[in-house]
Amino acid sequence: MVKNRSDRPKLNSSFRSGKHLIYENYKIYVSVLILIIVYSTILLFLNLLTPYDTTLFLEINQYRIDAIESFLLLWTNGGTYLFISLIVIVLWLKGEKNPAIYLALGLIVDAILVSDLKIMIHRPRPYEVLPIMPLELAENLRSLPSGHTATAFLSATILSRFYSKYLVVFFLIAASIGFSRVYIGVHYPLDVIVGAITGCLVGIIMVDLLDRVQMVGPRR
């Protein structure tokens, strides 16, 4: 039986359409794949990684400098949902509506994802298992990933979409917030690293999705 040749262009067209769809969404696919790999690795090897993570935490945490402790306690709150929400409000009031919308929606997704991941992994805070006195006590007793760090890197990724000339500044601020979480004694270094990866990847996904439905202006 001879196949109808008229079917071949349709098949080729469908194949090309599928390839185009994959190419169009590659940032989302890659970001999701990396998130799956990172958290699968954490679930499988966290016990193996914990001794090294603890050693690095204690190395960082033992060097306390009185002159900067008050500043770091204030600075670390730059990664809270409340502080980033204030940035959203300021952007909106200034007429920067697209950055405000991107950041607000990103915060919602980030908050839900990080909360679920903390529950799933259920890692205790360093001060619950180590003989250290943190500079502050965290409200949430689950440690991984670092929510403050994830929020800071999510914000840096999204804001860099609109204000690209400040990209380095945004990520330096995010990194310093992550470091502060270890320094004040509420997170292990691994919590911060995973939080940073999570925030960046969620930011990339949100930007890619929202770019398709928003009329965005040029990068600055």
N, C-alpha and C positions, 0 to 999 in steps of 0.2 A: 504494500500500500504506500503510495507516494504522499508525503506530507504537503500540505498546502503551503506554497511559498509565501503567501501573503501573511502567514503567521510569523515568519522570521523577523521582519522589521519590528513587529510588536515585542517579540522576545528581546531583541537587541535594545529596543527603546527602554524596556523595563529594566534591563541589566544596567544600562547607562544611568537611568534614573536612580537605581539602587546605589551605584557607585557615587553619584553626586550627593545623595543623602548622607552616605558615610563620610564623605569628604567635608560636607557642610557641618557635620556634628562631631568631627574628630576630637575637638577640644573637650567636649562633654564626655565622650567615650573614654578618652585617655585619662581624664581626671577621675572619673568613677572607677576605672581599673586600678589606678594608683591607690585610691582610698581603700579599695577592697584588699589589695596586696598589703598595704601598711597595717590595716587592722587585723587581717588574718595572721600576719607575722607577730603582732602584739599578742594576740590570743594564744598562739602556739608557743611563743618563746619568752613571754614576759618573765617567768620564773628564772629562766637562764640569764636574762639581761639585768635583772634586779640587783645582783651584787655589784656589777660594774656601775650601774646607775646610782646606787647608794654611795659608792666610793666617790664618784664625781660630785654628788650632792654635798657630801660632807666637806670635800675640799673647798667648794665654793662658799658654803654656809659658815665655815669656821672663821672666815675673815670678815669680822664686823667692824665697820667704820662709823663711829657715833655721828660724825658730821653729816653723813649722807642718809642716815636711816630715816629721819623724818621726811626728807625729800622723797625717798623711794616709796615710803608708805603712801604718800600723796600721789606719786607718779604711777604707781601700779594700778590705781583706780582709773587710769586712762583706758584700760581694757574692759571696763564694766559696760553693761548694756545701757545703764543710765547715762553715762558720759557720752557714748556714741549716739544715743538718742537725742541728746542735746545738740550734737553736731548736725544731725538730720534736721532738727527744728531750725537751727541757724541757717543752714543751706536753703531750706524752703522759704524762710522769711526774706532771704536775699534774692529770691527769684531763681535760685539754682535748683530747679525742680527735678530734673533728671538724676543728678547725683543723689539728691535726697530720697527719691523713690528707689533707686538701686540699692542704696545703703539700708534703707528701712526694710525692704524685702529680704535683703541679704541677712540682716540681723535676725529676722524671724526664722529663716531656714537654719541659720547657724545655731540659734538657741535650742531649737527642737532637736537637731542632729547631735549636738554636743551633750545635751541632757540625756538622750537615749544611749549614747556611747558610754557615758560615765556609769550609767546603770548596768549596762551590759558587761563592762570590764571590771567595775567595782574594785578599783585599786584604792587602798587606804592612803590618807595623807602621810607625808614623811613623819610629822610630829606625833602621829598615832602609834608608830612602830619603832621610832628612833628616840634616843635620849637627848632631844634638842628642844629648845624653847623658841617657837616662831615669834616674829615681830607682831603678827596678828593671827587670829584664828579665822579660818574660812567657814562660811555658812554651810557649804556643801561638803560633806565628808569624803566624797569620791574625788580621786585625784587625776585620772587620765581620761581624756586629754585636758589640758589647761584651757578653761573657758575664756579667761582674760586674754591669753595669747591667741587663741583662735579668733576671737573678736577683733583683736588688734590687727592681725594679718589679713583677715577678711576685709576690714576697713581700708587697709593700705592697698590691697589689690583693686578694690572697687574705685577708690578715690584716684588711683593712678590711671584709671580709664579716662578720667575727665581732666586731670591735672598732671599730665605725664612728666612735666618738667620738675615736679616735686617727688617723683617716684622714690629716689634714694632717701629723701627725708622721711617719707611715710614709712618705709621699711626699716629705717634706723630706729624710728620711734617704736615701731612694733617689736623689734628685736630687744630694745631696752626694756619694754614692758615685760616681755618673756623672761629676760634675765632677772628682773626684779621679783618675779614669782618664785624663783629658786632662792634668791638672796634672802628674802624675808621668811623662807622656810615652809612655804605651803605647797610647793611642787617639786618633784624630781626633774632633772634635766630632760629625761625622756618624755615626760608629760608636756613640756614646753615645745620640744621638737615636733612631737606628733600634733600638738595644737596648732603650731605654725603651718605645718603641711596641710592640715584640715582647713584652716582659715583661707589659705591661698587657693586651694582647689575648689572650695565652695564659692569663693569669690570669682574664680575663672568661669565656673559653671553658670553662676548668676549673671555675670556680664554677658556671656555668650547667648544665654536665653533671652535676656531683656533687650539686648541689642536688636533682636529680631522683631520686637513688638513696640519698641519705643522710637520716637524720632529724636535721635541723639545728635548733639552738636559735635564739632570737631574737637580733637584732643587739644589741650592747652599746654 
